Amino acid sequence: MNKGDQTHKLILIGTIGALMLGIAVRSASLLRAHAIADESNAVDSQMENLQKRLQNILRITEQPDPDLDDAKSFPMQDELKLVFQDQPELLGRTRFIEQHFDPSARVRLLPGLDGQPGTADFDDNANGVVDDAGELGATFSDDLCVVEASQAPTNSIEPSIVLQRGAYVAGKKHFTEPPPHPDRILVLHQGQDDSWSFMLDR
């Protein structure tokens, strides 16, 4: 075998090896993607089943008395817990937060953990000034929205912007006008490896 044939053979072997490695990596990626999809579908199915069972309980549970305090305004708490009686570890990481619509609540935009509007030390709006108030809420920044109930004090962090009035808040109602939206319950789960939430209309 001459030198040219040996070179072609080595190239062919190298190409086949690279293809085989690529196929192996691709197969591993597909298997991992399928495993993640299966896990996600299982969580979705669990949530859907849980949501239906909780909604069922709400339908047959007496409506709370709005004049009672928060601790007493959720008489279905024990009934809701029955859904988790075969999964006590799930219940331990799940919270039920009763919410009502507050027409005067403030949805406020604030700087995030870096303490600066937009991304800290970056000219998000390209106006030549770094971290000016106009960068608040910049895309990909850590700025965040918070909801302030109408009776809550105004957040003192600056700069800030009130984006809208009216939002769901937790706690006792402080207004007498009929709200434009029904009360609801936020079911919030925070596990070691997973977290999810959904709403139940009252």
C-alpha angles and dihedrals in degrees: 000000000000126000093259092056091049091051092050090048092051091048090050092049091047092049093049091047091051091049092049091049091049091050091049093050091045092049091050090050092050092049090050091047091051091049091051091047091050091049091048092049090050091052091047090051091048091049093048092050091046092048092053093049093048092046089052091055092049091054093058097037122095116253114257122254108251090210093063123090121257095267091056098035092078104064092158092064093102092044091052090051089058088071088065097044091112092044107047092160089058092050091052090062097041126089129195112211117186112215135186131191113259109196091200098045114126122231101205130191114216139174113271132232093303088065094229131101110258116349112345116251092008130106097231096175095040094230095132095257119101118222098358121160092259089070093066110127095015116171114269092013124123093242112135144202121234129186118227117195114231090251094047122098118259114264109255097208113115140244098035138150131205102226097185146343120242127049144148114275135180124240139041121342115253100184135068103206113104107261118238091231133048122254116261143190123233111214106201123185123186113180133171093258103016143034132188142156141191140176130246118201115224 
